Amino acid sequence: MAEDNTVLVGSKPVMNYVLAVITQFNSGAKKVVLKARGRAISRAVDVAEIVRNKFLSKLKVKDIKISTEMRGAEGEQTNISTIEIHLA
């Protein structure tokens, strides 16, 4: 289950996630975590950069965590890359 200050990045347009991050900070959050898997990783990076460069210039990337998840049934497992971008 996602925490209140977590934005799960998927296949929607980038500006939807930018708005979600800005809304989190405007409602008093001190830290927001962008989480993405697979092909959505580049979209999460785009979201972080757009928020930092165009909207909240004092925002800093505090941490980036990368990992790999095993997905699928036994014997048919594939690796899916994941990323967490911590903004504060």
C-alpha positions as CSV (number, residue, x, y, z in Angstrom):
1,M,0.0,0.0,0.0
2,A,1.3,3.4,-1.0
3,E,2.1,6.0,1.7
4,D,0.4,9.4,1.6
5,N,3.5,11.1,0.2
6,T,4.1,8.6,-2.6
7,V,3.2,9.1,-6.3
8,L,3.1,5.9,-8.3
9,V,4.1,6.7,-11.9
10,G,2.5,4.6,-14.6
11,S,1.3,5.2,-18.2
12,K,-0.7,8.5,-17.8
13,P,0.7,11.8,-19.3
14,V,3.7,13.3,-17.5
15,M,1.8,16.4,-16.4
16,N,-0.7,14.4,-14.4
17,Y,2.1,13.2,-12.2
18,V,3.7,16.7,-12.0
19,L,0.4,18.0,-10.8
20,A,0.2,15.2,-8.2
21,V,3.7,16.0,-6.8
22,I,3.0,19.7,-6.7
23,T,-0.4,19.1,-4.9
24,Q,1.5,16.9,-2.3
25,F,3.9,19.7,-1.5
26,N,1.2,22.4,-1.5
27,S,-0.8,20.4,1.0
28,G,2.2,20.5,3.5
29,A,4.3,17.4,2.6
30,K,8.0,17.8,3.3
31,K,9.0,14.9,1.2
32,V,7.4,13.1,-1.8
33,V,8.6,9.8,-3.3
34,L,8.1,9.0,-7.0
35,K,8.0,5.2,-7.6
36,A,8.0,3.6,-11.0
37,R,8.7,0.2,-12.7
38,G,9.9,-0.8,-16.1
39,R,9.1,1.6,-19.0
40,A,7.6,4.1,-16.6
41,I,11.1,4.8,-15.1
42,S,11.9,7.4,-17.7
43,R,8.5,9.1,-17.1
44,A,9.3,9.3,-13.4
45,V,12.7,11.0,-14.1
46,D,10.9,13.4,-16.4
47,V,8.4,14.2,-13.7
48,A,11.1,14.9,-11.1
49,E,13.0,17.2,-13.6
50,I,9.9,19.1,-14.7
51,V,8.9,19.8,-11.0
52,R,12.4,20.9,-10.1
53,N,13.1,23.0,-13.1
54,K,9.8,24.6,-13.9
55,F,7.7,24.7,-10.7
56,L,9.5,24.2,-7.4
57,S,13.1,25.4,-8.0
58,K,14.2,25.0,-4.3
59,L,13.3,21.3,-4.5
60,K,16.2,18.8,-4.1
61,V,16.6,15.2,-5.1
62,K,17.5,13.7,-1.6
63,D,17.8,10.0,-2.7
64,I,17.4,7.7,-5.6
65,K,17.0,4.0,-5.0
66,I,17.1,1.4,-7.8
67,S,16.3,-2.3,-7.6
68,T,15.0,-5.3,-9.5
69,E,11.8,-7.2,-8.9
70,M,11.1,-10.8,-10.0
71,R,7.7,-11.0,-11.5
72,G,5.7,-13.9,-13.0
73,A,4.9,-17.5,-12.2
74,E,7.6,-20.0,-11.1
75,G,9.7,-20.9,-14.2
76,E,8.5,-17.9,-16.2
77,Q,9.9,-15.2,-14.0
78,T,11.2,-12.0,-15.5
79,N,13.2,-9.1,-14.0
80,I,11.6,-5.7,-13.8
81,S,13.6,-2.7,-12.8
82,T,12.2,-0.2,-10.2
83,I,13.2,3.3,-9.1
84,E,12.3,5.5,-6.2
85,I,13.1,9.2,-6.4
86,H,12.9,11.1,-3.1
87,L,12.2,14.8,-3.5
88,A,12.4,17.2,-0.5
